[in-house]
Amino acid sequence: MPSQDQLSTTFAALADPTRRAILARLAAGESSVTDLAEPFAMTLPAITKHLKVLERAGLISRTREAQWRPCRLEAKPLQQAADWVEQYRKFWEDSLDRLEEYLSDLQARENQEDTQKDNDKDKRGKRDGKQ
């Protein structure tokens, strides 16, 4: 399990829609900074700042191949974040399952009480009609 600091860094990096869009582009394969910047209405230095945040979070890595510095997606921090979220998904799923069971039991008891009241009325009506 990752440390809370690592998770905080990962979620902080993922909080920005531009950074999420960059990660989505990198999911298709490695890319240069210039290619990553292309669809965004911002300067290359602004994109570089986003890339540095993603790199510090461990979400991307950059290497140097001659004049080309490709960026690539690193899956481990995303998997750690997904694992952390999964724990809470299971918690809520289990909680909602218990609530559903409780409400079903409650409804069954109410139906049983309603049936009992109807039977009691029928018995009184038959008894009263015979007199």
Rosetta blueprint (number, residue, H / E / L):
1 M L
2 P L
3 S L
4 Q H
5 D H
6 Q H
7 L H
8 S H
9 T H
10 T H
11 F H
12 A H
13 A H
14 L H
15 A L
16 D L
17 P H
18 T H
19 R H
20 R H
21 A H
22 I H
23 L H
24 A H
25 R H
26 L H
27 A H
28 A L
29 G L
30 E L
31 S E
32 S L
33 V H
34 T H
35 D H
36 L H
37 A H
38 E L
39 P L
40 F L
41 A L
42 M L
43 T L
44 L H
45 P H
46 A H
47 I H
48 T H
49 K H
50 H H
51 L H
52 K H
53 V H
54 L H
55 E H
56 R H
57 A L
58 G L
59 L L
60 I E
61 S E
62 R E
63 T L
64 R L
65 E E
66 A L
67 Q L
68 W E
69 R L
70 P L
71 C E
72 R E
73 L E
74 E L
75 A H
76 K H
77 P H
78 L H
79 Q H
80 Q H
81 A H
82 A H
83 D H
84 W H
85 V H
86 E H
87 Q H
88 Y H
89 R H
90 K H
91 F H
92 W H
93 E H
94 D H
95 S H
96 L H
97 D H
98 R H
99 L H
100 E H
101 E H
102 Y H
103 L H
104 S H
105 D H
106 L H
107 Q H
108 A H
109 R H
110 E H
111 N H
112 Q H
113 E H
114 D H
115 T H
116 Q H
117 K H
118 D H
119 N H
120 D H
121 K H
122 D H
123 K H
124 R H
125 G H
126 K H
127 R H
128 D H
129 G H
130 K H
131 Q L
